[in-house]
Amino acid sequence: MNRYNRHIILSEIGQEGQDKLLKAKVLVIGAGGLGCPILQYLAAAGIGTIGIVDFDVVDITNLQRQILFGTSTIGENKALAAKKRLSDLNDSITINVYPEQLTHKNVLTLFQAYDIIVDGTDNFETRYLINDACIITQKPLVYGAIYKFEGQVSVFNFQNGPSYRCLFPEAPEKNTVPNCSEIGVLGVLPGIIGTMQANEVLKLILGIGESLSGKLLCYNALNLNITLLNISRNNNLIDDVLKGKDTFHLKTTASFCAAPHETTSFKNLLNRNDLQFIDVREAHETPKIKGLEYTNIPLSQLENNLERLNRNKEIILFCQSGIRSKKAVSILQKLHIENCTSLKEGASEILQIINSKSIKNDR
């Protein structure tokens, strides 16, 4: 009574509503930027059983926005580290952790044990996997996404409402949309969007207010603009997912986002002198690469610097991890510059190979 007093004295919730929260089972996929505030507020609100799925480990770059972690948890699995913090926040609830990757093989069994699924992931492959599994298991899905200074929130698969595929029928090509490690994200943004997601979960359980089913909330942190877009249910897309439920466990996430063909590995290019390397990172980005002759043309300036490209050589574009360079290839090909290729792993692979060669030479 004391812990949940501020809920119970609300006439819209009361003891009956708090009992609903204590009986609810909510599975959160991802304990990162979105997952941390989602988990924190669901645990504080008294959700009786919370599941956490995340196979990643805490990194120092996470601490700018992932508020369940600290310096002492760097290197720990995120699901396990989150449980430790949440158990201290509320020791009267059950927290189940799954420090493993979500796949077609385990997702249906996992979802069956919970009432509501919350998507706190950061990649399209997993989002489509989660959505399709929710359709098959008939579970409502609370969705959130962030990009630099903007975020989205919605509720899918609820009371015959639309699904994620109704909003985005087809997945983008793999590695064509940058994540926060490539372009950055405002630290408070996942807190805002994640808290909105937690709010949608509570409303669904309590049966109060109006959910975001059939609507997409778009939030801009720079001007505090909020836009609501209507989403219509596409029965054909949902039926297509249901038709494949018997063989769903045999699929792979690779089937969602096909990787582009115009990529290569740096090790395939060693000892060639017919190449021009173009770094499409911003000029201030590090590390710089010693031992490789290359030209720096940031992606944002590429179309205005076409004269710097050597049309007589094969153009190899790279960035930090291969996402922006893939976009650069698309830009050049649209301009009828076909002799260009993106490095799969970007500067990280180049440095690894160059450093390994230096070590061998030193020996």
CORDAHU-V325761 format. One line per field, one symbol per residue. burial: # if it has 16 or more other C-alpha atoms within 10 Angstrom, else .. A space follows every 10 residues. Layout:
burial: ???
This chain:
burial: ......##.. ..#.#.#### ########## ########## ########## #########. .##.#####. ..##..#### ###..#...# ..###.###. .###..##.# #..####### ##.####### ########## ########## ########.. #######... ...###.##. ....###### ########## ##.###.... ########## .......... #.#....#.. ##..#..#.. ..#..##... ..##.#.... ....###### #......... ...#.####. .#......#. ...####### ########## .#......## ########## #..#...... ...
